[in-house]
Amino acid sequence: MVSDLRSGTIVQRLIGHRAALRNVSFGASNTLLATAGNDRTVRIWRIATASTLHVLQTGGAAFPRFV
């Protein structure tokens, strides 16, 4: 879920990862979101529509970290 921190209101529900999230990073314009999950995928989302734009499979044991 993406929530507005000021009001606590849920803005969007993002459905796609099959395991818990490890990292979340907003794009500079706050319209895109990157999430990395324990399912070894990185997903790029369009927040306004809750749609997945890209899914990247990491495939290895090491998990990428957002910087």
Secondary structure, DSSP 8 states (H G I E B T S, - for coil): -EE-TTT--EEE-----SS-EEEEEE-TTSSEEEEEETTSEEEEEETTTTEEEEEEE--SSS-----
